[in-house]
Amino acid sequence: MEIKIINKSQHPLPQYETAHAAGMDLRASISEEIILKPMQRELIPTGLFIELPVGFEAQIRPRSGLAYKHGISIVNAPGTIDADYRGELKVLLINLSDTDFKIVNGDRIAQMVVAKHETVIWQPVDALGETGRGEGGYGHTGNL
C-alpha cells in the first residue's frame, strides 16, 4: 500500500528492518539532545507528516530494545494516529528506569505499525449471547 508522507527531518523515511517486520522505526528529529530523567516524559518530534487512507491507523509502539535495556517506553502505548490527522508525528516517551537517558537527533525512538480497522455501528440490545467464560474478568483463570 502507498501512503503519502512529508519528511521534514534529516533522516530517511521509516522502513522495515527485516523482510517480515510489522513495524518501522521512527527517529527523533531534534535540534539538541534531550535528557530524559527517571519517570520524566517528553513529546519527541519525528519531522514526519502522513496521510493515511480511511479505514487505517498508525500505531506507535515502544521499541523492545529501548524498553529492555534502558526502561524507555511510551506513555500511551500504543499511540494511535487516525486517518484524518495531518500534524507532525510525535512520540510521548517516558523513562521508567532509575538513570538518565539521552536522546539525540536520529535516534530510533519508537516503531510504527500501519493497521486496518473497522468502524463500529452499535446495535443496542437487552441481552448478549452466552459463552463459557461469561462475565469472568481480571484473574478469573488463575493466579498468573
The first five atom37 places (N, CA, C, CB, O) and aatype in JSON, in Angstrom:
{
  "aatype": [12, 6, 9, 11, 9, 9, 2, 11, 15, 5, 8, 14, 10, 14, 5, 18, 6, 16, 0, 8, 0, 0, 7, 12, 3, 10, 1, 0, 15, 9, 15, 6, 6, 9, 9, 10, 11, 14, 12, 5, 1, 6, 10, 9, 14, 16, 7, 10, 13, 9, 6, 10, 14, 19, 7, 13, 6, 0, 5, 9, 1, 14, 1, 15, 7, 10, 0, 18, 11, 8, 7, 9, 15, 9, 19, 2, 0, 14, 7, 16, 9, 3, 0, 3, 18, 1, 7, 6, 10, 11, 19, 10, 10, 9, 2, 10, 15, 3, 16, 3, 13, 11, 9, 19, 2, 7, 3, 1, 9, 0, 5, 12, 19, 19, 0, 11, 8, 6, 16, 19, 9, 17, 5, 14, 19, 3, 0, 10, 7, 6, 16, 7, 1, 7, 6, 7, 7, 18, 7, 8, 16, 7, 2, 10],
  "atom_mask": [
    [1, 1, 1, 1, 1],
    [1, 1, 1, 1, 1],
    [1, 1, 1, 1, 1],
    [1, 1, 1, 1, 1],
    [1, 1, 1, 1, 1],
    [1, 1, 1, 1, 1],
    [1, 1, 1, 1, 1],
    [1, 1, 1, 1, 1],
    [1, 1, 1, 1, 1],
    [1, 1, 1, 1, 1],
    [1, 1, 1, 1, 1],
    [1, 1, 1, 1, 1],
    [1, 1, 1, 1, 1],
    [1, 1, 1, 1, 1],
    [1, 1, 1, 1, 1],
    [1, 1, 1, 1, 1],
    [1, 1, 1, 1, 1],
    [1, 1, 1, 1, 1],
    [1, 1, 1, 1, 1],
    [1, 1, 1, 1, 1],
    [1, 1, 1, 1, 1],
    [1, 1, 1, 1, 1],
    [1, 1, 1, 0, 1],
    [1, 1, 1, 1, 1],
    [1, 1, 1, 1, 1],
    [1, 1, 1, 1, 1],
    [1, 1, 1, 1, 1],
    [1, 1, 1, 1, 1],
    [1, 1, 1, 1, 1],
    [1, 1, 1, 1, 1],
    [1, 1, 1, 1, 1],
    [1, 1, 1, 1, 1],
    [1, 1, 1, 1, 1],
    [1, 1, 1, 1, 1],
    [1, 1, 1, 1, 1],
    [1, 1, 1, 1, 1],
    [1, 1, 1, 1, 1],
    [1, 1, 1, 1, 1],
    [1, 1, 1, 1, 1],
    [1, 1, 1, 1, 1],
    [1, 1, 1, 1, 1],
    [1, 1, 1, 1, 1],
    [1, 1, 1, 1, 1],
    [1, 1, 1, 1, 1],
    [1, 1, 1, 1, 1],
    [1, 1, 1, 1, 1],
    [1, 1, 1, 0, 1],
    [1, 1, 1, 1, 1],
    [1, 1, 1, 1, 1],
    [1, 1, 1, 1, 1],
    [1, 1, 1, 1, 1],
    [1, 1, 1, 1, 1],
    [1, 1, 1, 1, 1],
    [1, 1, 1, 1, 1],
    [1, 1, 1, 0, 1],
    [1, 1, 1, 1, 1],
    [1, 1, 1, 1, 1],
    [1, 1, 1, 1, 1],
    [1, 1, 1, 1, 1],
    [1, 1, 1, 1, 1],
    [1, 1, 1, 1, 1],
    [1, 1, 1, 1, 1],
    [1, 1, 1, 1, 1],
    [1, 1, 1, 1, 1],
    [1, 1, 1, 0, 1],
    [1, 1, 1, 1, 1],
    [1, 1, 1, 1, 1],
    [1, 1, 1, 1, 1],
    [1, 1, 1, 1, 1],
    [1, 1, 1, 1, 1],
    [1, 1, 1, 0, 1],
    [1, 1, 1, 1, 1],
    [1, 1, 1, 1, 1],
    [1, 1, 1, 1, 1],
    [1, 1, 1, 1, 1],
    [1, 1, 1, 1, 1],
    [1, 1, 1, 1, 1],
    [1, 1, 1, 1, 1],
    [1, 1, 1, 0, 1],
    [1, 1, 1, 1, 1],
    [1, 1, 1, 1, 1],
    [1, 1, 1, 1, 1],
    [1, 1, 1, 1, 1],
    [1, 1, 1, 1, 1],
    [1, 1, 1, 1, 1],
    [1, 1, 1, 1, 1],
    [1, 1, 1, 0, 1],
    [1, 1, 1, 1, 1],
    [1, 1, 1, 1, 1],
    [1, 1, 1, 1, 1],
    [1, 1, 1, 1, 1],
    [1, 1, 1, 1, 1],
    [1, 1, 1, 1, 1],
    [1, 1, 1, 1, 1],
    [1, 1, 1, 1, 1],
    [1, 1, 1, 1, 1],
    [1, 1, 1, 1, 1],
    [1, 1, 1, 1, 1],
    [1, 1, 1, 1, 1],
    [1, 1, 1, 1, 1],
    [1, 1, 1, 1, 1],
    [1, 1, 1, 1, 1],
    [1, 1, 1, 1, 1],
    [1, 1, 1, 1, 1],
    [1, 1, 1, 1, 1],
    [1, 1, 1, 0, 1],
    [1, 1, 1, 1, 1],
    [1, 1, 1, 1, 1],
    [1, 1, 1, 1, 1],
    [1, 1, 1, 1, 1],
    [1, 1, 1, 1, 1],
    [1, 1, 1, 1, 1],
    [1, 1, 1, 1, 1],
    [1, 1, 1, 1, 1],
    [1, 1, 1, 1, 1],
    [1, 1, 1, 1, 1],
    [1, 1, 1, 1, 1],
    [1, 1, 1, 1, 1],
    [1, 1, 1, 1, 1],
    [1, 1, 1, 1, 1],
    [1, 1, 1, 1, 1],
    [1, 1, 1, 1, 1],
    [1, 1, 1, 1, 1],
    [1, 1, 1, 1, 1],
    [1, 1, 1, 1, 1],
    [1, 1, 1, 1, 1],
    [1, 1, 1, 1, 1],
    [1, 1, 1, 1, 1],
    [1, 1, 1, 0, 1],
    [1, 1, 1, 1, 1],
    [1, 1, 1, 1, 1],
    [1, 1, 1, 0, 1],
    [1, 1, 1, 1, 1],
    [1, 1, 1, 0, 1],
    [1, 1, 1, 1, 1],
    [1, 1, 1, 0, 1],
    [1, 1, 1, 0, 1],
    [1, 1, 1, 1, 1],
    [1, 1, 1, 0, 1],
    [1, 1, 1, 1, 1],
    [1, 1, 1, 1, 1],
    [1, 1, 1, 0, 1],
    [1, 1, 1, 1, 1],
    [1, 1, 1, 1, 1]
  ],
  "atom_positions": [
    [[0.84, -1.17, 0.0], [0.0, 0.0, 0.0], [0.88, 1.23, 0.0], [-0.96, 0.0, 1.21], [1.96, 1.22, 0.6]],
    [[0.46, 2.27, -0.65], [1.19, 3.52, -0.68], [0.52, 4.53, 0.24], [1.27, 4.08, -2.12], [-0.71, 4.64, 0.27]],
    [[1.34, 5.25, 1.01], [0.86, 6.28, 1.93], [1.64, 7.55, 1.67], [0.99, 5.83, 3.42], [2.87, 7.53, 1.59]],
    [[0.93, 8.67, 1.54], [1.58, 9.97, 1.34], [2.3, 10.36, 2.62], [0.55, 11.06, 0.92], [1.78, 10.2, 3.72]],
    [[3.53, 10.89, 2.46], [4.34, 11.3, 3.61], [5.14, 12.54, 3.27], [5.28, 10.15, 4.05], [5.66, 12.68, 2.17]],
    [[5.22, 13.45, 4.23], [6.13, 14.6, 4.14], [7.21, 14.36, 5.19], [5.37, 15.98, 4.38], [6.91, 14.06, 6.35]],
    [[8.46, 14.49, 4.77], [9.58, 14.27, 5.67], [10.34, 15.58, 5.84], [10.52, 13.15, 5.12], [11.09, 15.99, 4.95]],
    [[10.14, 16.24, 6.99], [10.85, 17.48, 7.28], [12.08, 17.24, 8.16], [9.91, 18.48, 7.97], [12.72, 18.18, 8.62]],
    [[12.4, 15.97, 8.4], [13.58, 15.63, 9.18], [14.78, 15.49, 8.24], [13.36, 14.31, 10.0], [14.65, 15.6, 7.02]],
    [[15.94, 15.24, 8.82], [17.16, 15.0, 8.04], [17.38, 13.5, 7.85], [18.39, 15.64, 8.73], [18.44, 13.08, 7.38]],
    [[16.4, 12.7, 8.2], [16.6, 11.25, 8.26], [15.83, 10.55, 7.14], [16.15, 10.71, 9.62], [14.89, 11.1, 6.58]],
    [[16.23, 9.32, 6.83], [15.5, 8.57, 5.8], [14.07, 8.27, 6.26], [16.22, 7.26, 5.46], [13.77, 8.31, 7.45]],
    [[13.22, 7.96, 5.31], [11.85, 7.57, 5.64], [11.86, 6.31, 6.5], [11.02, 7.33, 4.37], [12.79, 5.51, 6.41]],
    [[10.84, 6.14, 7.35], [10.75, 4.89, 8.12], [10.76, 3.7, 7.17], [9.47, 4.87, 9.0], [10.18, 3.75, 6.09]],
    [[11.42, 2.63, 7.6], [11.49, 1.44, 6.77], [11.48, 0.2, 7.64], [12.74, 1.46, 5.88], [11.77, 0.24, 8.83]],
    [[11.13, -0.92, 7.01], [11.16, -2.21, 7.69], [12.6, -2.69, 7.74], [10.24, -3.26, 6.97], [13.3, -2.67, 6.73]],
    [[13.05, -3.11, 8.92], [14.44, -3.53, 9.08], [14.67, -4.98, 8.64], [14.85, -3.37, 10.53], [15.8, -5.36, 8.32]],
    [[13.61, -5.78, 8.64], [13.71, -7.17, 8.15], [12.54, -7.45, 7.23], [13.74, -8.18, 9.34], [11.56, -6.7, 7.21]],
    [[12.65, -8.52, 6.47], [11.66, -8.84, 5.43], [10.24, -9.03, 5.97], [12.08, -10.09, 4.71], [9.28, -8.72, 5.27]],
    [[10.1, -9.52, 7.2], [8.77, -9.83, 7.73], [8.4, -8.98, 8.94], [8.69, -11.29, 8.1], [7.5, -9.33, 9.7]],
    [[9.09, -7.86, 9.12], [8.81, -6.96, 10.24], [7.44, -6.31, 10.07], [9.91, -5.88, 10.37], [7.04, -5.99, 8.95]],
    [[6.73, -6.11, 11.17], [5.43, -5.43, 11.15], [5.6, -3.93, 11.36], [4.51, -6.0, 12.22], [4.8, -3.14, 10.87]],
    [[6.66, -3.54, 12.09], [6.85, -2.15, 12.44], [8.04, -1.51, 11.75], [0.0, 0.0, 0.0], [9.01, -2.19, 11.4]],
    [[7.95, -0.2, 11.57], [9.03, 0.61, 11.01], [9.52, 1.55, 12.1], [8.56, 1.41, 9.75], [8.71, 2.14, 12.82]],
    [[10.83, 1.69, 12.24], [11.37, 2.56, 13.27], [11.14, 4.03, 12.95], [12.86, 2.31, 13.44], [11.25, 4.46, 11.8]],
    [[10.8, 4.79, 13.99], [10.68, 6.25, 13.91], [11.89, 6.85, 14.6], [9.34, 6.76, 14.55], [12.34, 6.35, 15.63]],
    [[12.41, 7.93, 14.04], [13.61, 8.57, 14.57], [13.29, 9.94, 15.16], [14.67, 8.71, 13.48], [12.39, 10.64, 14.69]],
    [[14.04, 10.31, 16.19], [13.92, 11.64, 16.79], [14.42, 12.68, 15.8], [14.71, 11.73, 18.13], [15.47, 12.5, 15.18]],
    [[13.67, 13.75, 15.65], [14.08, 14.88, 14.81], [14.16, 16.1, 15.72], [13.08, 15.12, 13.6], [13.2, 16.86, 15.85]],
    [[15.32, 16.27, 16.35], [15.51, 17.31, 17.36], [16.78, 18.1, 17.07], [15.57, 16.69, 18.77], [17.72, 17.58, 16.48]],
    [[16.79, 19.37, 17.48], [17.95, 20.23, 17.21], [19.02, 20.12, 18.29], [17.49, 21.67, 17.1], [20.19, 20.42, 18.04]],
    [[18.64, 19.68, 19.48], [19.62, 19.46, 20.55], [19.2, 18.25, 21.36], [19.75, 20.72, 21.46], [18.03, 17.89, 21.41]],
    [[20.18, 17.64, 22.01], [19.89, 16.41, 22.76], [18.9, 16.68, 23.88], [21.17, 15.82, 23.33], [18.8, 17.79, 24.41]],
    [[18.18, 15.63, 24.23], [17.21, 15.68, 25.32], [17.65, 14.67, 26.36], [15.75, 15.39, 24.82], [17.93, 13.51, 26.03]],
    [[17.71, 15.1, 27.61], [18.0, 14.17, 28.72], [16.66, 13.86, 29.38], [19.03, 14.79, 29.76], [16.01, 14.75, 29.93]],
    [[16.28, 12.6, 29.33], [15.04, 12.15, 29.93], [15.38, 11.57, 31.31], [14.31, 11.08, 29.03], [15.99, 10.51, 31.41]],
    [[14.98, 12.27, 32.33], [15.28, 11.85, 33.7], [14.32, 10.73, 34.13], [15.18, 13.06, 34.68], [13.28, 10.55, 33.51]],
    [[14.66, 9.98, 35.18], [13.78, 8.92, 35.65], [12.36, 9.44, 35.89], [14.33, 8.29, 36.92], [12.17, 10.48, 36.53]],
    [[11.39, 8.72, 35.39], [9.96, 9.0, 35.49], [9.54, 10.27, 34.74], [9.56, 9.11, 36.94], [8.39, 10.7, 34.87]],
    [[10.43, 10.86, 33.99], [10.08, 12.04, 33.18], [9.52, 11.58, 31.84], [11.3, 12.96, 32.97], [9.94, 10.55, 31.3]],
    [[8.58, 12.35, 31.3], [8.05, 12.07, 29.97], [8.27, 13.29, 29.09], [6.53, 11.69, 30.03], [8.3, 14.43, 29.57]],
    [[8.41, 13.04, 27.79], [8.7, 14.12, 26.85], [8.12, 13.76, 25.49], [10.23, 14.4, 26.75], [8.2, 12.61, 25.06]],
    [[7.53, 14.74, 24.83], [6.98, 14.56, 23.49], [8.1, 14.82, 22.49], [5.76, 15.52, 23.25], [8.59, 15.94, 22.37]],
    [[8.49, 13.77, 21.76], [9.63, 13.84, 20.85], [9.15, 13.93, 19.4], [10.54, 12.6, 21.05], [8.44, 13.04, 18.93]],
    [[9.52, 15.0, 18.69], [9.1, 15.14, 17.29], [9.87, 14.19, 16.37], [9.29, 16.57, 16.83], [11.0, 13.8, 16.66]],
    [[9.24, 13.84, 15.24], [9.88, 12.98, 14.24], [10.12, 13.7, 12.91], [9.04, 11.75, 14.0], [10.9, 13.22, 12.09]],
    [[9.46, 14.83, 12.71], [9.58, 15.53, 11.43], [8.75, 14.9, 10.32], [0.0, 0.0, 0.0], [8.88, 15.29, 9.16]],
    [[7.9, 13.93, 10.66], [7.09, 13.21, 9.68], [5.62, 13.62, 9.76], [7.23, 11.71, 9.87], [5.09, 13.84, 10.84]],
    [[4.99, 13.71, 8.61], [3.57, 14.01, 8.48], [3.02, 13.0, 7.47], [3.31, 15.52, 8.01], [3.59, 12.84, 6.4]],
    [[1.91, 12.33, 7.79], [1.39, 11.3, 6.9], [-0.09, 11.51, 6.6], [1.6, 9.91, 7.5], [-0.8, 12.19, 7.34]],
    [[-0.54, 10.91, 5.51], [-1.95, 10.91, 5.13], [-2.38, 9.46, 4.95], [-2.19, 11.75, 3.82], [-2.2, 8.87, 3.89]],
    [[-2.96, 8.91, 6.02], [-3.42, 7.52, 5.98], [-4.74, 7.41, 5.23], [-3.57, 6.97, 7.4], [-5.56, 8.33, 5.28]],
    [[-4.95, 6.3, 4.53], [-6.26, 6.08, 3.92], [-7.33, 5.84, 4.98], [-6.21, 4.89, 2.94], [-7.02, 5.32, 6.06]],
    [[-8.56, 6.21, 4.69], [-9.67, 5.93, 5.6], [-9.74, 4.43, 5.83], [-11.02, 6.47, 5.02], [-9.58, 3.64, 4.9]],
    [[-9.97, 4.03, 7.08], [-10.02, 2.62, 7.43], [-8.69, 2.08, 7.95], [0.0, 0.0, 0.0], [-8.58, 0.89, 8.26]],
    [[-7.68, 2.97, 8.05], [-6.37, 2.56, 8.57], [-5.96, 3.49, 9.7], [-5.3, 2.57, 7.45], [-6.41, 4.63, 9.78]],
    [[-5.09, 2.98, 10.56], [-4.48, 3.76, 11.64], [-3.0, 3.43, 11.67], [-5.16, 3.45, 13.03], [-2.57, 2.4, 11.15]],
    [[-2.22, 4.31, 12.26], [-0.82, 4.02, 12.54], [-0.7, 3.87, 14.05], [0.14, 5.14, 11.98], [-1.07, 4.78, 14.8]],
    [[-0.18, 2.75, 14.49], [0.03, 2.5, 15.92], [1.49, 2.81, 16.24], [-0.33, 1.03, 16.3], [2.39, 2.31, 15.57]],
    [[1.72, 3.64, 17.25], [3.06, 4.0, 17.68], [3.38, 3.18, 18.93], [3.2, 5.54, 17.95], [2.72, 3.32, 19.96]],
    [[4.38, 2.34, 18.8], [4.69, 1.37, 19.86], [6.13, 1.54, 20.37], [4.49, -0.07, 19.35], [6.98, 2.07, 19.66]],
    [[6.37, 1.09, 21.61], [7.74, 1.13, 22.14], [8.66, 0.21, 21.34], [7.76, 0.74, 23.63], [8.21, -0.78, 20.75]],
    [[9.94, 0.53, 21.32], [10.95, -0.36, 20.76], [11.38, -1.3, 21.87], [12.18, 0.44, 20.16], [11.71, -0.86, 22.98]],
    [[11.38, -2.59, 21.6], [11.68, -3.57, 22.64], [13.08, -3.41, 23.22], [11.52, -4.98, 22.08], [13.27, -3.59, 24.42]],
    [[14.06, -3.07, 22.39], [15.42, -2.89, 22.88], [15.54, -1.74, 23.86], [0.0, 0.0, 0.0], [16.23, -1.85, 24.87]],
    [[14.88, -0.61, 23.55], [14.9, 0.53, 24.47], [14.21, 0.19, 25.78], [14.23, 1.75, 23.84], [14.65, 0.59, 26.86]],
    [[13.11, -0.55, 25.69], [12.38, -0.94, 26.9], [13.23, -1.87, 27.77], [11.05, -1.63, 26.54], [13.33, -1.66, 28.98]],
    [[13.83, -2.87, 27.16], [14.59, -3.87, 27.91], [15.9, -3.3, 28.47], [14.88, -5.07, 27.03], [16.21, -3.49, 29.64]],
    [[16.66, -2.62, 27.62], [17.99, -2.16, 28.02], [17.98, -0.87, 28.83], [18.83, -1.96, 26.8], [18.86, -0.66, 29.66]],
    [[16.98, -0.01, 28.6], [17.01, 1.31, 29.23], [15.74, 1.71, 29.96], [17.3, 2.33, 28.19], [15.7, 2.78, 30.57]],
    [[14.69, 0.89, 29.93], [13.44, 1.24, 30.61], [12.68, 2.36, 29.93], [0.0, 0.0, 0.0], [11.91, 3.06, 30.58]],
    [[12.88, 2.54, 28.62], [12.21, 3.61, 27.88], [10.97, 3.03, 27.22], [13.17, 4.25, 26.82], [11.03, 2.02, 26.53]],
    [[9.84, 3.69, 27.44], [8.57, 3.21, 26.88], [7.77, 4.4, 26.36], [7.76, 2.42, 27.94], [8.26, 5.53, 26.3]],
    [[6.55, 4.12, 25.98], [5.63, 5.15, 25.5], [4.47, 5.22, 26.48], [5.13, 4.85, 24.05], [3.86, 4.2, 26.81]],
    [[4.15, 6.42, 26.94], [3.14, 6.6, 27.97], [1.79, 6.05, 27.52], [3.0, 8.08, 28.34], [1.12, 5.35, 28.28]],
    [[1.37, 6.35, 26.31], [0.05, 5.95, 25.82], [0.15, 4.79, 24.83], [-0.66, 7.14, 25.17], [-0.54, 4.79, 23.81]],
    [[1.0, 3.82, 25.12], [1.25, 2.73, 24.17], [0.05, 1.8, 24.02], [2.46, 1.92, 24.62], [-0.54, 1.41, 25.03]],
    [[-0.33, 1.45, 22.81], [0.18, 2.1, 21.61], [-0.54, 3.42, 21.36], [0.04, 1.19, 20.4], [-1.74, 3.54, 21.6]],
    [[0.21, 4.38, 20.89], [-0.39, 5.64, 20.46], [-1.1, 5.41, 19.13], [0.0, 0.0, 0.0], [-0.67, 4.56, 18.35]],
    [[-2.16, 6.14, 18.87], [-2.93, 5.96, 17.65], [-2.89, 7.22, 16.81], [-4.37, 5.59, 17.96], [-3.18, 8.31, 17.29]],
    [[-2.52, 7.06, 15.55], [-2.6, 8.13, 14.57], [-3.79, 7.82, 13.68], [-1.26, 8.27, 13.73], [-3.8, 6.79, 13.0]],
    [[-4.79, 8.69, 13.68], [-6.01, 8.49, 12.9], [-5.83, 8.97, 11.47], [-7.18, 9.22, 13.55], [-4.94, 9.77, 11.18]],
    [[-6.68, 8.47, 10.58], [-6.6, 8.8, 9.15], [-6.84, 10.28, 8.87], [-7.59, 7.97, 8.38], [-6.4, 10.77, 7.83]],
    [[-7.52, 10.98, 9.75], [-7.78, 12.4, 9.49], [-6.78, 13.34, 10.17], [-9.18, 12.74, 9.95], [-6.94, 14.56, 10.09]],
    [[-5.75, 12.8, 10.83], [-4.73, 13.63, 11.48], [-3.67, 14.04, 10.45], [-4.06, 12.87, 12.66], [-3.17, 13.2, 9.71]],
    [[-3.34, 15.32, 10.42], [-2.34, 15.81, 9.47], [-1.16, 16.5, 10.14], [-2.99, 16.77, 8.52], [-0.3, 17.05, 9.46]],
    [[-1.1, 16.46, 11.47], [0.01, 17.09, 12.18], [1.24, 16.2, 12.18], [0.0, 0.0, 0.0], [1.24, 15.09, 11.66]],
    [[2.3, 16.74, 12.8], [3.56, 16.0, 12.9], [3.39, 14.78, 13.81], [4.68, 16.93, 13.43], [2.73, 14.85, 14.85]],
    [[4.0, 13.68, 13.42], [4.03, 12.51, 14.29], [5.02, 12.79, 15.41], [4.43, 11.2, 13.49], [6.18, 13.12, 15.18]],
    [[4.53, 12.67, 16.65], [5.36, 12.85, 17.83], [5.18, 11.65, 18.73], [5.01, 14.18, 18.58], [4.13, 11.0, 18.73]],
    [[6.21, 11.35, 19.51], [6.22, 10.16, 20.35], [6.35, 10.58, 21.81], [7.36, 9.18, 19.95], [7.29, 11.29, 22.17]],
    [[5.4, 10.15, 22.65], [5.4, 10.5, 24.07], [6.2, 9.46, 24.85], [3.94, 10.6, 24.61], [5.65, 8.47, 25.34]],
    [[7.52, 9.69, 24.96], [8.4, 8.76, 25.66], [8.38, 9.01, 27.17], [9.83, 8.89, 25.13], [8.14, 10.12, 27.64]],
    [[8.64, 7.92, 27.91], [8.8, 8.01, 29.36], [10.0, 7.15, 29.76], [7.5, 7.55, 30.12], [10.25, 6.09, 29.19]],
    [[10.73, 7.64, 30.75], [11.88, 6.91, 31.28], [11.45, 6.21, 32.57], [13.1, 7.86, 31.54], [11.27, 6.85, 33.6]],
    [[11.27, 4.9, 32.49], [10.83, 4.11, 33.65], [12.01, 3.56, 34.44], [9.94, 2.97, 33.19], [11.81, 2.79, 35.39]],
    [[13.23, 3.94, 34.08], [14.41, 3.44, 34.79], [14.77, 4.39, 35.93], [15.61, 3.27, 33.82], [14.06, 5.36, 36.21]],
    [[15.9, 4.09, 36.58], [16.37, 4.95, 37.67], [17.59, 5.77, 37.25], [16.71, 4.11, 38.9], [18.27, 6.35, 38.1]],
    [[17.87, 5.82, 35.93], [19.0, 6.6, 35.43], [18.57, 7.48, 34.26], [20.15, 5.66, 34.99], [17.6, 7.18, 33.57]],
    [[19.29, 8.57, 34.06], [19.01, 9.47, 32.94], [19.2, 8.73, 31.61], [19.92, 10.71, 33.0], [20.01, 7.81, 31.51]],
    [[18.44, 9.15, 30.6], [18.56, 8.58, 29.25], [18.69, 9.72, 28.25], [17.33, 7.68, 28.91], [17.87, 10.64, 28.24]],
    [[19.73, 9.66, 27.41], [19.99, 10.72, 26.44], [19.4, 10.35, 25.08], [21.5, 10.98, 26.32], [19.58, 9.24, 24.59]],
    [[18.68, 11.32, 24.48], [18.12, 11.18, 23.14], [18.8, 12.21, 22.26], [16.56, 11.37, 23.13], [18.84, 13.39, 22.58]],
    [[19.35, 11.74, 21.13], [19.98, 12.65, 20.18], [19.28, 12.56, 18.84], [21.49, 12.33, 20.04], [18.57, 11.59, 18.55]],
    [[19.48, 13.57, 18.03], [18.88, 13.62, 16.7], [19.2, 12.33, 15.93], [19.38, 14.86, 15.93], [20.36, 11.93, 15.83]],
    [[18.17, 11.7, 15.39], [18.35, 10.49, 14.6], [18.18, 9.2, 15.37], [0.0, 0.0, 0.0], [18.1, 8.13, 14.76]],
    [[18.11, 9.26, 16.7], [17.89, 8.03, 17.49], [16.57, 7.39, 17.09], [17.91, 8.33, 19.01], [15.58, 8.07, 16.87]],
    [[16.58, 6.06, 17.01], [15.34, 5.31, 16.78], [14.61, 5.24, 18.12], [15.63, 3.86, 16.19], [15.1, 4.63, 19.07]],
    [[13.43, 5.87, 18.18], [12.76, 6.04, 19.47], [11.47, 5.25, 19.62], [12.45, 7.49, 19.68], [10.98, 5.07, 20.73]],
    [[10.92, 4.77, 18.52], [9.65, 4.03, 18.58], [9.5, 3.27, 17.27], [8.42, 5.0, 18.82], [10.31, 3.4, 16.36]],
    [[8.44, 2.47, 17.21], [8.11, 1.83, 15.94], [6.66, 2.11, 15.59], [8.37, 0.32, 16.0], [5.81, 2.32, 16.46]],
    [[6.41, 2.12, 14.28], [5.08, 2.43, 13.79], [4.56, 1.24, 12.98], [5.09, 3.72, 12.92], [5.24, 0.72, 12.1]],
    [[3.34, 0.81, 13.31], [2.66, -0.27, 12.59], [1.4, 0.33, 11.98], [2.32, -1.48, 13.54], [0.59, 0.93, 12.68]],
    [[1.23, 0.16, 10.67], [0.02, 0.62, 9.99], [-0.94, -0.57, 9.95], [0.32, 1.16, 8.54], [-0.57, -1.65, 9.5]],
    [[-2.17, -0.36, 10.42], [-3.13, -1.45, 10.54], [-4.51, -1.02, 10.07], [-3.19, -1.96, 11.98], [-4.92, 0.13, 10.25]],
    [[-5.22, -1.96, 9.48], [-6.6, -1.74, 9.06], [-7.48, -1.83, 10.31], [-7.04, -2.79, 7.97], [-7.2, -2.59, 11.24]],
    [[-8.55, -1.05, 10.32], [-9.51, -1.16, 11.43], [-10.92, -1.0, 10.88], [-9.22, -0.08, 12.53], [-11.11, -0.53, 9.76]],
    [[-11.87, -1.39, 11.67], [-13.28, -1.29, 11.3], [-13.92, -0.11, 12.04], [-14.03, -2.61, 11.63], [-13.47, 0.29, 13.12]],
    [[-14.96, 0.43, 11.45], [-15.77, 1.45, 12.11], [-17.01, 0.75, 12.67], [-16.15, 2.62, 11.13], [-17.73, 0.07, 11.94]],
    [[-17.24, 0.94, 13.95], [-18.32, 0.23, 14.65], [-19.63, 1.0, 14.54], [-17.95, 0.02, 16.12], [-19.66, 2.23, 14.67]],
    [[-20.68, 0.27, 14.31], [-22.04, 0.8, 14.44], [-22.68, 0.0, 15.57], [-22.89, 0.7, 13.07], [-22.89, -1.21, 15.43]],
    [[-22.97, 0.66, 16.67], [-23.52, -0.03, 17.84], [-24.94, -0.52, 17.58], [-23.49, 0.89, 19.07], [-25.75, 0.17, 16.94]],
    [[-25.22, -1.71, 18.08], [-26.56, -2.29, 17.98], [-27.06, -2.51, 19.41], [-26.55, -3.64, 17.16], [-26.76, -3.55, 20.0]],
    [[-27.82, -1.58, 19.98], [-28.32, -1.74, 21.34], [-29.23, -2.97, 21.45], [-29.07, -0.47, 21.79], [-30.13, -3.16, 20.63]],
    [[-28.98, -3.8, 22.48], [-29.79, -5.0, 22.73], [-30.04, -5.09, 24.24], [-29.07, -6.3, 22.2], [-29.46, -4.34, 25.02]],
    [[-30.91, -6.0, 24.63], [-31.19, -6.21, 26.05], [-30.36, -7.33, 26.66], [-32.66, -6.5, 26.25], [-30.23, -7.41, 27.88]],
    [[-29.8, -8.22, 25.82], [-29.01, -9.34, 26.32], [-27.92, -9.68, 25.3], [-29.91, -10.58, 26.62], [-28.07, -9.42, 24.1]],
    [[-26.84, -10.27, 25.8], [-25.74, -10.72, 24.95], [-25.72, -12.24, 24.9], [-24.37, -10.18, 25.47], [-26.27, -12.89, 25.79]],
    [[-25.11, -12.8, 23.88], [-25.0, -14.25, 23.74], [-24.2, -14.87, 24.88], [0.0, 0.0, 0.0], [-23.29, -14.24, 25.43]],
    [[-24.54, -16.11, 25.23], [-23.85, -16.84, 26.32], [-22.52, -17.4, 25.81], [-24.74, -17.99, 26.88], [-22.41, -17.8, 24.66]],
    [[-21.49, -17.42, 26.72], [-20.22, -18.07, 26.43], [-19.77, -18.86, 27.65], [-19.13, -17.04, 26.02], [-20.32, -18.69, 28.74]],
    [[-18.77, -19.71, 27.48], [-18.23, -20.44, 28.62], [-17.56, -19.53, 29.63], [0.0, 0.0, 0.0], [-17.57, -19.83, 30.82]],
    [[-17.0, -18.45, 29.18], [-16.32, -17.51, 30.06], [-17.31, -16.62, 30.8], [-15.34, -16.65, 29.27], [-17.12, -16.3, 31.97]],
    [[-18.36, -16.24, 30.12], [-19.35, -15.36, 30.75], [-18.77, -14.03, 31.16], [0.0, 0.0, 0.0], [-18.14, -13.35, 30.35]],
    [[-18.97, -13.65, 32.42], [-18.51, -12.36, 32.91], [-17.15, -12.45, 33.6], [-19.51, -11.79, 33.87], [-16.72, -11.48, 34.23]],
    [[-16.45, -13.58, 33.48], [-15.13, -13.75, 34.1], [-14.16, -12.71, 33.58], [0.0, 0.0, 0.0], [-13.92, -12.63, 32.38]],
    [[-13.61, -11.91, 34.48], [-12.72, -10.82, 34.08], [-11.31, -11.03, 34.58], [0.0, 0.0, 0.0], [-10.78, -12.14, 34.51]],
    [[-10.69, -9.97, 35.07], [-9.29, -10.0, 35.51], [-9.04, -11.14, 36.48], [-8.91, -8.67, 36.17], [-9.72, -11.26, 37.5]],
    [[-8.07, -11.99, 36.14], [-7.65, -13.06, 37.03], [-8.58, -14.22, 37.2], [0.0, 0.0, 0.0], [-8.38, -15.05, 38.08]],
    [[-9.61, -14.31, 36.38], [-10.6, -15.36, 36.59], [-10.09, -16.76, 36.22], [-11.83, -15.05, 35.78], [-10.73, -17.75, 36.58]],
    [[-8.96, -16.87, 35.52], [-8.47, -18.19, 35.13], [-7.36, -18.7, 36.03], [-7.98, -18.16, 33.71], [-6.82, -19.77, 35.77]],
    [[-7.0, -17.97, 37.08], [-5.96, -18.42, 38.0], [-5.14, -17.27, 38.52], [0.0, 0.0, 0.0], [-5.43, -16.11, 38.24]],
    [[-4.09, -17.59, 39.3], [-3.25, -16.57, 39.92], [-2.43, -15.77, 38.92], [-2.34, -17.22, 40.93], [-2.31, -14.55, 39.05]],
    [[-1.85, -16.44, 37.94], [-1.0, -15.74, 36.95], [-1.31, -16.18, 35.57], [0.47, -15.98, 37.23], [-0.7, -15.7, 34.61]]
  ]
}
